[in-house]
Amino acid sequence: MAGLDGRRVRTDMELWSEIRRKVLVEGVSKRQVCREYGVGWRTLEKMLAFAEPPGYRRRVVRGRPRLGAFVGLIDGILAADADPSTPRKQR
């Protein structure tokens, strides 16, 4: 199974479970699993830390510095547009 596609390793739940079982239950060394499946050690550490693929996670919440002053105004406009009594072409 050497040389697996990285996308497959991150999304294939059966493969994820198989790799976790080999290391955690059967006691196969991490180095050997990395070599057999062609995954990096960081990917293997993620596999052991999470029971299922975690998906994308943003590290830092991004602020909205330019838009921040107008968020209230925009929310008000959107709330007014949601009013069903307003004619469709005026929204």
C-alpha positions as CSV (number, residue, x, y, z in Angstrom):
1,M,0.0,0.0,0.0
2,A,3.0,2.3,-0.2
3,G,2.5,5.7,-1.9
4,L,-1.2,6.3,-1.0
5,D,-2.7,9.5,-2.2
6,G,-2.7,12.0,0.7
7,R,-6.4,13.0,0.1
8,R,-7.4,9.3,0.4
9,V,-5.7,8.9,3.7
10,R,-7.4,12.0,5.1
11,T,-10.9,11.0,4.0
12,D,-11.1,7.2,3.9
13,M,-12.6,6.1,7.2
14,E,-11.7,2.4,6.7
15,L,-8.0,3.2,6.1
16,W,-8.0,5.7,9.0
17,S,-9.4,3.0,11.3
18,E,-7.1,0.3,10.0
19,I,-4.0,2.5,10.7
20,R,-5.3,3.4,14.2
21,R,-5.9,-0.3,14.9
22,K,-2.4,-1.4,13.8
23,V,-0.7,1.1,16.1
24,L,-3.0,1.2,19.1
25,V,-4.2,-2.5,19.3
26,E,-1.6,-4.6,17.4
27,G,1.3,-2.5,18.7
28,V,3.0,-2.0,15.3
29,S,5.6,0.8,15.5
30,K,4.7,4.2,14.2
31,R,7.7,4.2,11.9
32,Q,6.7,0.9,10.3
33,V,3.1,2.1,9.7
34,C,4.4,5.4,8.2
35,R,6.6,3.3,5.8
36,E,3.8,0.8,4.9
37,Y,1.1,3.3,4.2
38,G,3.2,6.1,2.9
39,V,2.0,8.7,5.4
40,G,3.9,11.4,7.1
41,W,4.5,11.2,10.9
42,R,2.4,14.4,11.4
43,T,-0.5,12.8,9.6
44,L,-0.1,9.6,11.7
45,E,-0.1,11.7,14.9
46,K,-3.4,13.3,13.8
47,M,-4.8,9.8,13.0
48,L,-3.9,8.7,16.5
49,A,-5.3,11.8,18.2
50,F,-8.7,11.8,16.4
51,A,-11.0,8.8,16.1
52,E,-12.2,10.1,12.7
53,P,-10.7,12.6,10.2
54,P,-11.1,16.1,11.8
55,G,-11.5,18.0,8.5
56,Y,-10.3,21.6,8.0
57,R,-9.7,23.7,11.2
58,R,-8.8,27.3,11.1
59,R,-6.1,28.1,13.6
60,V,-6.8,31.8,14.2
61,V,-10.2,33.5,14.0
62,R,-10.0,36.2,11.4
63,G,-11.4,39.6,12.3
64,R,-13.3,41.9,10.0
65,P,-11.6,45.3,10.6
66,R,-12.9,47.1,7.5
67,L,-16.3,45.6,7.6
68,G,-16.7,45.7,11.4
69,A,-18.1,49.2,11.6
70,F,-20.8,48.4,9.1
71,V,-22.0,45.0,10.3
72,G,-24.9,46.5,12.2
73,L,-26.0,48.5,9.2
74,I,-25.8,45.5,6.9
75,D,-27.7,43.3,9.3
76,G,-30.5,46.0,9.5
77,I,-30.7,46.1,5.7
78,L,-30.9,42.3,5.4
79,A,-33.6,42.2,8.2
80,A,-35.6,44.8,6.3
81,D,-35.3,42.8,3.1
82,A,-36.6,39.7,4.8
83,D,-39.9,41.5,5.5
84,P,-42.5,39.7,3.2
85,S,-44.6,42.9,2.8
86,T,-41.8,44.6,0.8
87,P,-42.4,44.2,-2.9
88,R,-39.9,41.8,-4.5
89,K,-38.3,44.4,-6.9
90,Q,-37.7,46.8,-4.0
91,R,-35.5,44.3,-2.1
